[in-house]
């Protein structure tokens, strides 16, 4: 199982370059930058790192085709792929923070995302490099004689589908280079999603070796126990936005009801950068953190390492560890404890 990391979107290009080079030196296989409306353009921010590094894969997550047409997404992705000598990646999804800012529609449209992935993947695989280009006569998104004669890289960029529910997951398994699950902190829950993926691959006659299965999960492993508690609680609301369905595997109905009623308190803690959630008992907070993240102090690595092993046994090819405060320290902890166990890229 490859180890990837995901960084905050407010990291500057220079900081990103240094963090990425550190991650590469530690043996981490991939680095993703979140596509938030509060951050700089993630593709451009990755360029200095792309030019300075040599091995680590570089990606942007999540990009919605509602915020940018798939052909424009493809152009940004292919540009990053040129700059990185064939190491670019992207995760496309129906949502993301940008939809709230632009007033987009969050209702899932499987066919629309499938068309977007198809267009971007066609471009990534060089179908626009010949004189006639390619066309996709979609219902939601179209491409007409799209050409990319400027592309020189033969190594294609990777296109992931950021999907978790059954229909979206089946579509992603049959259409993309990889699927990225979101905020599934329990290996048994991941195993069920892997089952859906494998059934979809079998139905399409697609070899499992053609698809990468990944999971985006919060990583709160630090030396200081107070920093662990503060950060893991503060960030809880962005763990699948605490959607009821995500919490059902580890909360009772009554506990889940309370979390849904208290969601404004989680939002307040996130916005005000606080580690206290008003009105929610500590026991429920502990269950949320255990069910949605990997959280521990660095002197007790047995549990995080076992959780990662259980994820690998559940069928993940990659795991994306979402880092927050003091990312350089987190990268060193991963390099010291995780990479020797699971290897690099």
C-alpha positions, 0 to 999 in steps of 0.5 A, spaced: 500 500 500 502 506 497 503 512 502 500 519 500 499 525 503 494 531 503 496 538 505 492 544 507 490 549 501 493 555 504 501 553 504 505 557 499 508 555 493 515 556 496 513 552 503 509 547 498 516 546 495 520 544 501 514 540 504 514 536 498 522 535 497 522 533 504 516 528 503 520 525 497 526 524 501 522 520 506 519 515 501 512 518 500 509 516 494 504 522 492 502 529 495 496 532 494 493 539 495 486 540 496 482 545 492 479 550 496 476 556 495 480 559 500 487 557 497 491 559 491 490 555 484 493 548 486 495 547 479 500 553 479 502 552 486 505 545 485 509 547 479 515 549 483 515 542 487 514 539 480 520 542 477 524 541 483 522 534 485 523 527 481 519 522 484 513 524 488 507 524 484 503 530 485 495 531 485 489 536 486 483 534 490 477 535 489 475 538 482 468 539 480 466 539 473 461 544 475 467 549 477 471 548 471 469 545 464 472 538 463 477 541 458 479 546 462 481 541 467 484 537 462 489 543 460 491 544 467 492 537 469 496 536 462 500 542 464 502 540 471 504 533 467 508 537 463 512 540 468 513 534 473 515 529 467 509 525 467 507 525 475 501 529 475 494 526 478 487 529 479 481 527 483 474 529 480 468 529 484 461 532 484 462 536 490 468 540 494 468 547 497 467 551 491 460 549 489 458 552 496 462 559 493 459 559 486 452 556 488 453 550 485 448 543 485 450 538 490 445 533 487 449 527 485 449 526 477 453 520 476 452 521 468 455 528 469 461 526 473 462 520 468 462 524 462 467 529 465 472 523 467 471 520 460 473 527 457 479 528 462 482 521 461 481 521 454 486 528 454 490 525 459 491 519 455 494 523 449 487 522 444 488 530 443 495 529 440 494 527 433 491 532 428 484 531 428 483 531 436 478 527 439 470 529 441 465 526 446 458 528 444 456 528 452 449 530 455 452 534 460 459 536 458 462 536 450 468 536 447 469 537 440 475 536 436 479 538 442 487 538 440 493 538 445 499 538 440 503 542 445 503 535 450 510 532 450 509 527 455 508 520 454 507 518 461 499 519 462 497 523 468 492 519 473 485 521 473 481 519 480 474 519 481 472 522 488 466 517 490 464 513 496 456 511 495 454 505 491 452 508 484 458 513 484 463 508 486 461 503 481 461 508 475 468 510 478 471 503 478 469 502 470 471 509 468 477 512 472 484 510 473 483 510 480 477 511 486 478 515 492 474 514 498 473 519 503 473 520 510 472 512 512 476 511 518 474 504 519 477 498 515 471 494 515 467 500 512 473 500 507 472 493 505 465 493 504 466 499 499 472 495 496 467 489 495 462 494 491 469 496 486 470 489 485 463 487 483 463 493 478 470 491 475 467 484 474 461 486 471 465 491 466 470 485 465 475 490 467 482 487 470 483 489 477 490 491 476 487 497 472 484 501 478 487 504 484 483 504 490 485 509 495 482 512 501 482 520 504 483 519 511 485 525 517 491 523 520 492 526 527 499 523 529 503 528 533 508 528 539 504 532 543 497 529 546 494 536 547 496 538 540 493 531 538 486 532 542 486 539 539 487 538 532 482 532 531 476 535 535 477 542 531 477 538 524 471 534 525 466 537 521 470 536 515 470 529 516 464 527 511 461 534 514 459 529 519 453 526 514 449 521 518 450 515 513 458 516 515 457 515 522 452 510 522 457 504 523 460 506 529 454 511 533 448 509 535 441 512 533 441 517 539 448 519 538 447 520 531 441 524 532 445 529 537 451 530 533 446 532 527 443 537 532 449 540 534 453 540 527 453 548 528 457 547 534 462 543 530 462 548 525 464 554 530 470 550 533 472 549 526 471 556 524 474 559 530 480 554 530 478 551 537 478 544 540 472 544 544 465 542 541 459 545 545 454 540 547 457 534 545 460 529 550 467 526 550 465 519 549 461 521 542 467 525 540 472 519 541 467 515 537 467 520 532 475 521 532 476 513 532 471 512 526 473 518 521 480 519 522 487 515 524 489 519 531 494 517 536 501 520 539 507 518 536 510 514 542 504 509 541 505 507 533 502 500 534 495 502 533 496 507 527 500 502 524 495 496 525 490 500 522 494 502 516 495 494 515 488 493 516 486 498 511 491 494 506 488 488 508 481 490 506 484 492 499 487 499 499 492 500 494 494 507 496 492 511 502 492 519 503 493 521 509 490 528 510 495 533 514 494 539 518 498 543 523 506 542 523 506 538 516 513 537 516 513 534 523 508 529 521 511 528 514 518 526 518 513 521 523 510 518 517 517 517 514 520 514 521 514 509 522 510 508 516 514 508 510 519 502 513 513 498 514 509 499 507 515 502 503 515 508 498 512 509 491 
